[in-house]
Amino acid sequence: MTQPHQKFAIAHAKVLLPQGFEPEAVVVVEDGKITDISANAGALPVVDAQGLWLLPGMVDVHGDAFERQFMPRPGVQFGLELALADNDRQLCSNGISTAYYGVTHSWEPGLRSTASTQAFVEALQRMRPHLRSDSKLHLRHETFHLDGEALILDYLRNGAIDLLAFNDHAMEVKKKLRQPLDAAVFLQRTGTSQQALESEVERILARKDAVPASLARLAATAVEHGVVILSHDDPDPQTHQYFHVLGSRICEFPLSRETAEAARSAGDAIVFGAPNIIRGGSHKST
């Protein structure tokens, strides 16, 4: 059933425009879209927004907190549709109108496995018509996950991925497995034993020489199909340059000022974590 034609005005709010806040602006909305910003509402029905701010919706390009909706406690999982609906309401209540779900596609078993990625992609496609936020997929591909390359190539070709990030946390996982508290986090997330996870880390690290060719194939396919590429946690300008040559145009979470400056010089966009800006630094030691 089609919705009836709706046209109304929002008045008396402090409206954020490119030149700043405008307290006298009247925003005209027609069929869910802003069609005009003027000085008066004329004969239109008016929504009185006295005392409120009217701001553009925020875009979250890297949201992975939704994992807590799926697995709020280790071993406790909710259905994907229910978790997505709950997360969607939290996004909207915080003013986020466009959300890129940062789904990690990893060699890890459990929450970030290939099977979990496939289940999420299918659930997101089913739920999109029912979600209020403009919900997109930011696929965070672990570069050592060579066994998952074919799936990502298929997703790139059929339009399932909106952003493709290249992540590499293999050595970080290996180091943290030696620390009891850090190891516990990984073991809870993967639902496996420490010995099994350590063996998996060694297996994927042994295939290091095959990673560059895999990255080249994935990057070329992303560029061919117009999918934006991000590099992630670049430790130095040389690493950023490597991914820039592959086609990356967004430097996500550079780990040094020099890296961020190199990205800016190359004309790439730079992404920092909003919580880290509020805290004054990353939760990671660098």
C-alpha positions, 0 to 999 in steps of 0.5 A: 500500500502506498503512503498518502502524499505528505508535505509539512514544515518544521519550524522554530528549531535551531537548524544547522546549515552549512553557514551555521545555526539558523534559528529562523529557518523553516524546513519543508519536508515532502514525502520524507525528503527535505525539499526547501528551506525558507523563512516561512511555512505558508499554508503548510501544516507545521511541526513546532520544534521550539527549543530543539536542534535540527541537525543532519543525520550522522554517518557512522562509517565504522560501527562494530558495537552491534556485535554486542547485540548478537553476543552480549555475553560469551556463549549467549547469542540472539537471533540476527534479525532481533539484534539488528532491529535493536541496534537500529533503534539505538543508532537512530536514537543517537542521530545516526541515519546512515550506518556502515556495519563493520563486519569482521571477516576473519580466519577466527572461528566463532563470532567473526568467522566466514559462516558468521559473515555469511549469516550476517550479510543474509540477515542484513539483506532481509532486514534492510526494508525494515530498518530506519537507518540507511544500513550498509556493509563495511566488510573488514577483511582479515588479510591472512584469511586466504580461505575467505577470498573467494567469498569476498570476490563474489560479494564485491561482484554482486554488490553486497559490500559498500566499503572494503577494509583490509585488516591484519590482526594476526600478529596482534592475536598471537601476541595477546594469546600469551597474556592471560587476560587478553587471551580470555577475550579471544577464547570467549569470542571464538569459542575454542581452546587456546591450543586450537587458536594458537595452531590456527594462528600459526597455520595462517601466518605460514601462508604469509607469502600468498597474502600480497597476491590475494590483496591485489586480486581483491583490491582490483575487483573492488576498484572495478566494481566501484567499492571504496577501499580502506586501509586499517591501522597503518603503522607507518607512511610506507604501509599507507603508500602500499595500500594507496597504490592498491586503490585505497582512498581512506586511511582508517585509524592511522597509528602515527601522526606521520602516517596521517600526514602521508595520507593527507598528502596523498589526498586520502580521507582519514578516519579516527574513532569518535570515542578515541577523540573524546578520550584524547587517545586510542585505547591501544598503546602505540 
